[in-house]
Amino acid sequence: MATVHRASRTIWASASRALLHVELEQAVGSIRPDVLVDLAGFGKIAVEVAVTHFADESKIATLRELGLAAVEVDLSDVRDATFEILEAILFRGCGATAWLHHPAVEAAEASLLEEIEPALAAARVAALKAKRALEAKRSLEYEQRSQAERERTDQQRQQGFDRQAAVVEQQRREEAQQKKTEQFLAAGETEKQAILVRWLRRDTLPISLYAAMPWKKTFGVTSAHVWQTALFSGLIHRRPARGLFVLTFDTALRWLRDRFESAFVDADTDEMALREYLKALVERGALVSRRQGYFLTGVADLASFESLQQFRADHEMPLPALADRAAWVSSAEWPQANQPTVIALVMSGSISLSGSWYRLSILQDNARAGTPHRMCEYADTLGIDPRTALEYLVRAGFVRLPR
């Protein structure tokens, strides 16, 4: 905001003055004013009467050089002048009269400038400070924008590196998986069985995964237990922990054919065997059928699946006794975030968690301070059947039931 400093001085107070002498068009130096008057108490004043032409800069400069005071009377709008009109214009108002030059004006201006110089100096200092502050602010803002731009560029570059690294890592994983798939495919039936046993950390293939088949040979192996265990291990075991829980018949069929040699003539037999096995997994609770050829994973892993079988075997046992048999898993085995959510979604039949099921799915490790039975009672207050709640704890991998 601009600051205006004002100062004024009266050189000659307005009033009526007596004319001591009047001359018309009397030469003064190189000019000839329209009227030259000698004014009491003031001295000589040139009077220019402007009707069609006004004093130009050249005449005003000459008046200044001569040190002659001069006024100009504007009669440009007066065409039919009478003494009464002229008297009104000249003596009853000052709107038509203006100073062209006064000898004392320059000295007065210099004196006024001297008076307001401290204020002007302070204003200049303040303006300089304001300018420097503005420049500093703009410099800081520029540096901040530059820094933000550099950080954004670095972040984008890093994101590019991260994406590239993620792509490379994904390719590495896919190549490693492809190599394992090829090695498993090339392995004989006995070797396949040994690989599965090592991977599941068992002494033998889990009997809970076996389902008898009416065909002597399916998916190129004499023991259906081998491909059944492979299917469960690859497409169900621990997949909810990664947020994966959808399975289709076609996906399962392609997955098995990538890992097991099977004669073309046995293709129909393989498909029928797979349908029977998926049906068996649905009956045992490992999968939940939604529509033809479409399934959801109903257990977190093999241990949860085996505990679920025990839960179903003891279904006639009173809930308090059954819950007392259940034991929390250790802190190290406590389910990860995806795992409880997936199983809660499957059991609730919902596409998103809210309300009671959500509160049950965010069960923390400190719940181990109580008993599973206590948690079932808590679920009852949420509107979830206590036995259903215990089944959820089993399926999601929070508790185990001894076999």
C-alpha positions as CSV (number, residue, x, y, z in Angstrom):
1,M,0.0,0.0,0.0
2,A,1.4,3.4,-1.0
3,T,1.8,6.1,1.6
4,V,1.1,9.7,0.6
5,H,2.9,12.5,2.3
6,R,1.4,16.0,1.9
7,A,2.6,19.5,2.9
8,S,1.4,22.9,1.8
9,R,2.2,26.5,2.1
10,T,0.3,29.7,1.2
11,I,2.4,32.0,-0.9
12,W,-0.2,34.7,-1.3
13,A,-3.6,34.6,0.5
14,S,-6.6,34.9,-1.6
15,A,-8.2,38.4,-1.4
16,S,-9.2,41.4,-3.4
17,R,-6.2,43.6,-4.3
18,A,-6.1,47.1,-5.7
19,L,-4.7,47.6,-9.2
20,L,-2.2,50.4,-9.1
21,H,-1.4,50.4,-12.8
22,V,-2.7,48.5,-15.9
23,E,-1.1,48.2,-19.3
24,L,-2.4,46.4,-22.4
25,E,0.0,44.3,-24.5
26,Q,3.1,45.9,-22.9
27,A,6.3,44.2,-24.0
28,V,8.2,42.4,-21.3
29,G,11.4,41.0,-22.6
30,S,10.5,38.8,-25.6
31,I,6.8,38.4,-24.8
32,R,3.9,40.8,-24.9
33,P,1.2,39.8,-22.2
34,D,-2.4,40.6,-22.9
35,V,-2.5,42.7,-19.7
36,L,0.2,43.8,-17.4
37,V,-0.9,45.0,-14.0
38,D,0.8,46.4,-11.0
39,L,-0.8,45.0,-7.9
40,A,-0.7,46.5,-4.5
41,G,1.5,44.6,-2.1
42,F,2.6,42.2,-4.8
43,G,4.1,43.8,-7.8
44,K,3.7,43.2,-11.5
45,I,1.5,40.3,-12.8
46,A,1.0,39.3,-16.4
47,V,-2.6,38.4,-17.3
48,E,-3.2,36.2,-20.3
49,V,-6.7,36.0,-21.6
50,A,-7.4,32.6,-23.3
51,V,-10.3,32.6,-25.8
52,T,-9.1,30.3,-28.6
53,H,-5.4,29.9,-27.7
54,F,-3.9,29.0,-24.3
55,A,-0.3,29.7,-23.1
56,D,2.0,27.0,-24.3
57,E,5.1,25.6,-22.6
58,S,7.4,28.0,-24.4
59,K,5.6,31.1,-23.1
60,I,5.5,29.6,-19.6
61,A,9.2,28.9,-19.8
62,T,9.9,32.5,-20.8
63,L,7.7,33.7,-17.9
64,R,9.8,31.6,-15.6
65,E,13.1,33.0,-17.0
66,L,11.8,36.5,-16.6
67,G,10.7,35.8,-13.0
68,L,7.3,37.3,-13.9
69,A,4.2,36.2,-12.1
70,A,1.4,35.3,-14.5
71,V,-2.2,34.1,-14.5
72,E,-4.4,32.9,-17.2
73,V,-8.1,33.6,-17.5
74,D,-10.1,31.0,-19.4
75,L,-12.8,32.7,-21.4
76,S,-13.0,30.0,-24.0
77,D,-16.7,29.3,-23.2
78,V,-17.6,33.0,-23.2
79,R,-18.8,34.2,-26.6
80,D,-21.1,37.1,-25.8
81,A,-19.2,38.8,-23.0
82,T,-20.7,41.7,-21.1
83,F,-19.2,43.6,-18.2
84,E,-21.6,41.8,-15.8
85,I,-20.4,38.4,-17.1
86,L,-16.8,39.4,-17.0
87,E,-17.2,40.8,-13.5
88,A,-18.8,37.5,-12.3
89,I,-16.1,35.4,-13.9
90,L,-13.2,37.6,-12.6
91,F,-14.3,38.8,-9.2
92,R,-17.0,36.4,-7.9
93,G,-15.2,33.2,-8.5
94,C,-11.8,31.7,-9.3
95,G,-12.7,28.7,-11.4
96,A,-11.7,30.5,-14.6
97,T,-8.3,31.8,-13.4
98,A,-5.2,29.7,-13.0
99,W,-1.6,30.5,-12.2
100,L,0.9,30.0,-15.1
101,H,3.9,30.9,-13.0
102,H,4.8,32.4,-9.6
103,P,8.4,33.3,-8.7
104,A,8.0,32.0,-5.1
105,V,6.7,28.6,-6.1
106,E,10.1,26.9,-6.7
107,A,11.4,28.1,-3.4
108,A,8.3,27.0,-1.6
109,E,8.5,23.6,-3.2
110,A,12.1,23.2,-2.2
111,S,11.2,24.3,1.4
112,L,8.3,21.8,1.5
113,L,10.5,19.0,0.2
114,E,13.0,19.7,2.9
115,E,10.2,19.6,5.5
116,I,8.9,16.2,4.4
117,E,12.3,14.7,3.6
118,P,12.6,12.8,6.9
119,A,9.2,11.2,6.2
120,L,10.2,10.5,2.7
121,A,13.5,9.0,3.9
122,A,11.7,6.8,6.3
123,A,9.3,5.8,3.6
124,R,12.2,4.9,1.3
125,V,13.8,2.8,4.1
126,A,10.4,1.1,4.7
127,A,9.9,0.5,1.0
128,L,13.5,-0.9,0.7
129,K,12.9,-3.2,3.7
130,A,9.5,-4.3,2.2
131,K,11.2,-4.9,-1.2
132,R,14.0,-7.0,0.4
133,A,11.4,-8.9,2.5
134,L,9.4,-9.6,-0.6
135,E,12.5,-10.7,-2.5
136,A,13.5,-12.9,0.4
137,K,10.0,-14.4,0.5
138,R,10.0,-15.0,-3.2
139,S,13.4,-16.5,-3.0
140,L,12.3,-18.8,-0.2
141,E,9.2,-19.7,-2.1
142,Y,11.3,-20.4,-5.2
143,E,13.7,-22.5,-3.2
144,Q,10.8,-24.4,-1.6
145,R,9.2,-25.0,-5.0
146,S,12.6,-26.1,-6.4
147,Q,13.1,-28.4,-3.5
148,A,9.6,-29.8,-3.8
149,E,10.2,-30.3,-7.5
150,R,13.5,-32.0,-6.9
151,E,11.9,-34.3,-4.3
152,R,9.0,-35.0,-6.7
153,T,11.5,-35.8,-9.4
154,D,13.6,-38.0,-7.0
155,Q,10.4,-39.7,-5.9
156,Q,9.3,-40.3,-9.4
157,R,12.7,-41.6,-10.3
158,Q,12.7,-43.8,-7.2
159,Q,9.2,-45.0,-8.0
160,G,10.4,-45.8,-11.5
161,F,13.3,-47.8,-9.9
162,D,10.9,-49.4,-7.5
163,R,8.5,-50.4,-10.3
164,Q,11.4,-51.6,-12.4
165,A,12.7,-53.6,-9.3
166,A,9.2,-54.9,-8.7
167,V,9.0,-56.0,-12.3
168,V,12.4,-57.6,-12.1
169,E,11.5,-59.3,-8.8
170,Q,8.2,-60.5,-10.3
171,Q,9.9,-61.9,-13.3
172,R,12.4,-63.6,-11.0
173,R,9.6,-65.1,-9.0
174,E,7.8,-66.2,-12.1
175,E,10.9,-67.8,-13.5
176,A,11.7,-69.5,-10.2
177,Q,8.1,-70.7,-10.0
178,Q,8.2,-71.9,-13.6
179,K,11.5,-73.7,-12.9
180,K,9.9,-75.4,-9.8
181,T,6.8,-76.3,-11.9
182,E,9.0,-77.8,-14.6
183,Q,11.0,-79.8,-12.1
184,F,7.9,-81.1,-10.4
185,L,6.4,-82.0,-13.8
186,A,9.6,-83.9,-14.7
187,A,9.7,-85.7,-11.3
188,G,8.4,-89.2,-11.0
189,E,5.4,-90.1,-8.8
190,T,7.6,-91.2,-5.8
191,E,9.7,-88.0,-6.1
192,K,6.6,-85.9,-6.4
193,Q,5.3,-87.4,-3.2
194,A,8.6,-86.7,-1.4
195,I,8.6,-83.0,-2.6
196,L,5.1,-82.6,-1.2
197,V,5.9,-84.2,2.1
198,R,9.0,-81.9,2.5
199,W,7.0,-78.8,1.6
200,L,4.2,-79.6,4.1
201,R,6.7,-80.6,6.7
202,R,5.0,-84.0,7.3
203,D,6.2,-87.5,7.4
204,T,3.6,-88.7,4.9
205,L,0.9,-87.2,2.7
206,P,-1.9,-86.0,5.0
207,I,-4.7,-88.5,5.1
208,S,-7.2,-85.7,5.6
209,L,-6.6,-84.6,2.0
210,Y,-7.3,-88.0,0.4
211,A,-10.5,-88.8,-1.4
212,A,-11.0,-92.2,-3.0
213,M,-11.5,-92.2,-6.8
214,P,-13.2,-94.9,-8.9
215,W,-10.4,-94.6,-11.5
216,K,-7.1,-96.5,-11.2
217,K,-5.0,-93.7,-12.7
218,T,-5.7,-90.0,-13.0
219,F,-3.4,-87.1,-13.9
220,G,-0.7,-89.6,-14.8
221,V,-0.2,-91.1,-11.4
222,T,-1.4,-94.3,-9.8
223,S,-2.1,-92.6,-6.4
224,A,-4.7,-89.9,-6.6
225,H,-3.5,-88.9,-3.1
226,V,-0.4,-87.3,-4.8
227,W,-2.3,-84.9,-7.1
228,Q,-4.9,-84.2,-4.5
229,T,-2.3,-83.1,-2.0
230,A,-0.5,-81.1,-4.7
231,L,-3.8,-79.3,-5.5
232,F,-4.5,-78.4,-1.9
233,S,-1.0,-77.3,-1.2
234,G,-0.8,-75.1,-4.3
235,L,-4.2,-73.6,-4.5
236,I,-5.6,-73.6,-0.9
237,H,-2.9,-73.9,1.7
238,R,-1.9,-70.4,3.0
239,R,-3.3,-68.6,0.1
240,P,-5.8,-66.6,2.2
241,A,-2.8,-65.0,4.0
242,R,-2.0,-63.4,0.5
243,G,-5.5,-62.3,0.0
244,L,-6.2,-65.0,-2.5
245,F,-9.4,-67.0,-2.1
246,V,-11.2,-67.4,-5.4
247,L,-10.8,-70.7,-7.3
248,T,-12.4,-72.0,-10.4
249,F,-12.6,-75.5,-11.9
250,D,-10.7,-74.3,-15.1
251,T,-7.9,-72.7,-12.9
252,A,-7.5,-75.9,-11.0
253,L,-7.5,-78.1,-14.1
254,R,-4.8,-75.9,-15.8
255,W,-2.7,-75.9,-12.6
256,L,-2.7,-79.7,-12.4
257,R,-2.0,-80.2,-16.1
258,D,1.1,-77.9,-15.8
259,R,2.5,-80.3,-13.1
260,F,1.3,-83.8,-14.0
261,E,1.7,-85.8,-17.2
262,S,-1.5,-87.1,-18.4
263,A,-2.4,-89.0,-21.6
264,F,-4.8,-87.3,-24.0
265,V,-7.1,-90.3,-23.8
266,D,-7.4,-89.8,-20.0
267,A,-8.5,-86.1,-20.3
268,D,-12.2,-86.8,-19.6
269,T,-11.2,-89.1,-16.7
270,D,-9.0,-86.3,-15.2
271,E,-11.8,-83.7,-15.4
272,M,-14.3,-86.1,-13.8
273,A,-11.8,-86.9,-11.0
274,L,-11.1,-83.2,-10.4
275,R,-14.8,-82.4,-10.2
276,E,-15.2,-85.2,-7.6
277,Y,-12.3,-84.0,-5.6
278,L,-13.5,-80.4,-5.5
279,K,-16.9,-81.7,-4.5
280,A,-15.2,-83.6,-1.6
281,L,-13.3,-80.5,-0.5
282,V,-16.6,-78.5,-0.5
283,E,-18.2,-81.3,1.7
284,R,-15.3,-81.2,4.1
285,G,-15.3,-77.4,4.3
286,A,-12.1,-76.6,2.6
287,L,-14.0,-74.9,-0.2
288,V,-17.3,-73.0,-0.4
289,S,-19.3,-73.5,-3.6
290,R,-20.9,-70.3,-4.9
291,R,-22.0,-71.4,-8.4
292,Q,-21.0,-74.0,-10.9
293,G,-17.2,-74.1,-11.3
294,Y,-16.7,-71.2,-8.9
295,F,-15.4,-71.7,-5.3
296,L,-14.1,-69.7,-2.3
297,T,-11.4,-70.9,0.0
298,G,-12.9,-71.8,3.4
299,V,-9.8,-72.5,5.5
300,A,-6.5,-70.7,6.1
301,D,-4.2,-73.7,5.7
302,L,-3.8,-77.4,6.2
303,A,-3.7,-77.2,10.0
304,S,-7.0,-75.2,10.0
305,F,-8.5,-77.7,7.6
306,E,-7.6,-80.6,9.9
307,S,-8.9,-78.8,12.9
308,L,-12.1,-78.1,11.0
309,Q,-12.5,-81.9,10.4
310,Q,-12.1,-82.5,14.2
311,F,-14.6,-79.6,14.9
312,R,-17.2,-81.4,12.6
313,A,-16.5,-84.8,14.1
314,D,-17.3,-83.3,17.6
315,H,-20.3,-81.4,16.5
316,E,-22.6,-83.1,19.0
317,M,-20.3,-82.0,21.9
318,P,-21.7,-79.1,24.0
319,L,-20.1,-75.8,22.9
320,P,-18.4,-75.1,26.3
321,A,-16.6,-78.5,26.2
322,L,-15.7,-78.1,22.6
323,A,-14.4,-74.6,23.1
324,D,-12.4,-75.7,26.1
325,R,-10.7,-78.3,23.8
326,A,-9.6,-75.5,21.5
327,A,-6.2,-73.9,22.0
328,W,-5.0,-70.5,20.7
329,V,-2.1,-70.7,18.2
330,S,1.2,-69.1,19.3
331,S,2.0,-65.4,18.7
332,A,4.4,-66.5,15.9
333,E,1.5,-68.4,14.2
334,W,-1.1,-65.6,14.8
335,P,-3.0,-65.0,11.5
336,Q,-1.9,-62.1,9.3
337,A,-4.3,-59.3,8.3
338,N,-5.5,-60.8,5.0
339,Q,-6.2,-64.2,6.4
340,P,-8.9,-63.4,9.0
341,T,-10.6,-61.0,6.6
342,V,-10.8,-63.5,3.8
343,I,-12.3,-66.2,6.0
344,A,-14.7,-63.7,7.6
345,L,-15.9,-62.6,4.1
346,V,-16.4,-66.2,3.0
347,M,-18.3,-67.2,6.2
348,S,-20.4,-64.0,6.3
349,G,-21.3,-64.2,2.6
350,S,-20.5,-60.5,2.2
351,I,-18.5,-58.5,-0.3
352,S,-17.2,-56.2,2.5
353,L,-16.8,-56.5,6.2
354,S,-18.8,-54.3,8.6
355,G,-20.4,-54.5,12.0
356,S,-20.1,-57.8,14.0
357,W,-18.0,-59.8,11.5
358,Y,-15.5,-56.9,11.1
359,R,-15.0,-56.7,14.9
360,L,-14.5,-60.4,15.1
361,S,-12.0,-60.3,12.2
362,I,-9.7,-57.8,13.9
363,L,-9.0,-60.1,16.8
364,Q,-5.6,-59.2,18.3
365,D,-2.9,-61.4,19.9
366,N,-3.9,-60.1,23.3
367,A,-7.1,-62.2,23.0
368,R,-4.9,-65.1,24.0
369,A,-5.1,-63.8,27.6
370,G,-8.7,-65.2,27.7
371,T,-10.1,-68.5,26.4
372,P,-11.6,-69.3,23.0
373,H,-14.8,-70.0,24.9
374,R,-14.7,-66.4,26.3
375,M,-14.3,-65.1,22.7
376,C,-17.4,-67.2,21.6
377,E,-19.4,-65.5,24.4
378,Y,-18.2,-62.1,23.1
379,A,-19.3,-63.1,19.6
380,D,-22.7,-63.9,21.0
381,T,-23.0,-60.3,22.2
382,L,-22.3,-59.2,18.7
383,G,-25.1,-61.2,17.3
384,I,-23.0,-64.1,15.9
385,D,-23.9,-67.6,17.0
386,P,-21.2,-68.8,19.4
387,R,-20.7,-72.2,17.6
388,T,-20.4,-70.3,14.3
389,A,-17.8,-68.0,16.0
390,L,-15.8,-71.0,17.1
391,E,-15.9,-72.5,13.6
392,Y,-14.6,-69.1,12.3
393,L,-11.7,-69.2,14.8
394,V,-10.9,-72.7,13.6
395,R,-11.1,-71.9,9.9
396,A,-9.2,-68.6,10.2
397,G,-6.4,-70.3,12.0
398,F,-6.8,-68.6,15.4
399,V,-7.3,-71.9,17.3
400,R,-6.5,-75.6,16.8
401,L,-8.5,-78.6,17.9
402,P,-6.5,-81.7,18.8
403,R,-6.9,-84.7,16.6
